[in-house]
Amino acid sequence: MAKHGKKYAEAAKLIDRDATYESLEAIELVKKAASAKFDESVEVAVRLGVDPRKQDQNVRGVVVLPHGTGKTKRVLVFAKGEKLKEAEAAGADYVGDTDLINKIQQGWFEFDVCVATPDMMSEVGKLGRILGGKGLMPNPKAGTVTTDVTKAVQEIKAGKIEYRLDKAGQIHAPIGKVSFDAEKLNENLKALIDALNRAKPAAAKGVYLKNIAISSTMGPGARLNAASYR
């Protein structure tokens, strides 16, 4: 069993582990319980009523949080010709083709998200093991393989996040920072849950949103009243 320090123990007293809270109350408690010296992220964990072993019950997608995550992501775009210029104009941090592929093969990873135009994927595919292992491989389902590089870059910069079901049937995603106003965190939370509801697989039976909890990076979690989102 994990051991926690005195600060965590004191913070944990603020939250009843056996209770469920409405979202705003839970957010206020998580903000109050955050005690780290840095601006902690606020994260959501959602347990879904799906079988992660079955392909037709997989849940994966993207959502643009209305107030962003509080972190500016470094975007790399694999493109050629006019699309290369378009990506630069959209605000991509790094743009190139084989030069960037070679750089990554040599161990360079100074970026957070990769976007690629479809005509580059045959080349980018050479980085499958390298990027795939870090969750950085461009993917059409995540909107990172596209001809509209302007939209892709701007949405990522604006706060687009990707959510994906893990082996335990849970979704983990950031919704902002402890320094955010509670209302902004609540709106980001609602945007994420709405996206998950829209992504509900047709094969999913019974209760879909089973449990929802939020916490800060170093703080205790608070369980939400999941029924209010169904």
Secondary structure, DSSP 4 states (H G I P E B T S, - for coil): -----HHHHHHHTTS-TT--B-HHHHHHHHHHH---SS--EEEEEEEESS-TTSGGG--EEEEE-TT--S-PPPEEEE--HHHHHHHHHHT-SEEESHHHHHHHHTT----SEEEE-GGGHHHHGGGHHHHHTTT----GGGT-B-S-HHHHHHHHHHTEEEEE--TTSEEEEEEEETTS-HHHHHHHHHHHHHHHHHT--TT--S-SEEEEEEEESSS--EEB-GGGG-
